[in-house]
Amino acid sequence: MNNYQHNLICNAPICAGDTNPDFKKEVYWYGGEEVCQRTPYEKFQKKQVAINKEVKSGHFRHVEEAFNAFDLENRLI
């Protein structure tokens, strides 16, 4: 996938190609929502994929909690 201006075609709430320099702290995502497909995956994207697997299996307990990319990269979730 071409990563040039990826944010213009990305439907994920947190996009790795976001042009906002503070997107990792200002944009929120809930477990089960779409994950940005920009490659290579960043740490927060890998965490989102893992959470979505838990949501799908019914094991994720924080489905009503919003997370930003900073949380996903630095907190134990």
N, C-alpha and C positions, 0 to 999 in steps of 0.2 A: 504494500500500500504506500502511496506517495504521502509523505508526512508534511509536505509544503502546504501551509495554511490549513492544516488538519481541522482546526477549531471551526472552520466554516461548514464542514460536513459532519462533524461529530454530534451525536445526539445524547451523549452521556452527560450527566450533571457536572461531573468533574472531568475536564478534558486536559490531557497532558500537553496539548498544544495551545492552551489558553494564553492569550496575550497579556492578561492582567498579571503583573508580577507578584501580586499577593493572593493569587487564586487558591493556593494551598491552605490558606487560613480563612478565606472569605466565602468559598463555595462549599455547599454541603451535599451529602449523598446518604441515602438510606440503603441498608442491606436489601438486595433483591433488584435494585435499579441497575440500569445499563452501565457497563464498564467501557471506558475509552479503549479503542483498539489501536491507538498509535504505538508504534514499535520504535525502539525496544521498550518493553514494559518497565515502568518505574516501580519502585517499592510499593507505593499506594495502590497501583493497579493490580499487582500480584495479591495484595491483601484483599482487595475487592473481589477478585476471582475466588479466593478461598472462602470469604464470607458468603458469597452467592451460592457456593456449593453447600454450605451449612444451612442456608435459608431453604434451598431446594429440598434438602433431606429433613427439614423440620427441626434441626438442632441449634439454630442460631436464636439466642434469647433476647437480643437487643434490636428487634426489627423496627421498633418505634423510635429509636435513637438515631439522630443525625450525626454524621462524622464528616470532618473535612480531611483533606489529604494529609495535613500535618498530623492529625490524630492517628490516621491509618498507618503512617510511617513510624510514629513514635510511641504510641500507647499499646498496651497489651489489650487486645480486643478479642 
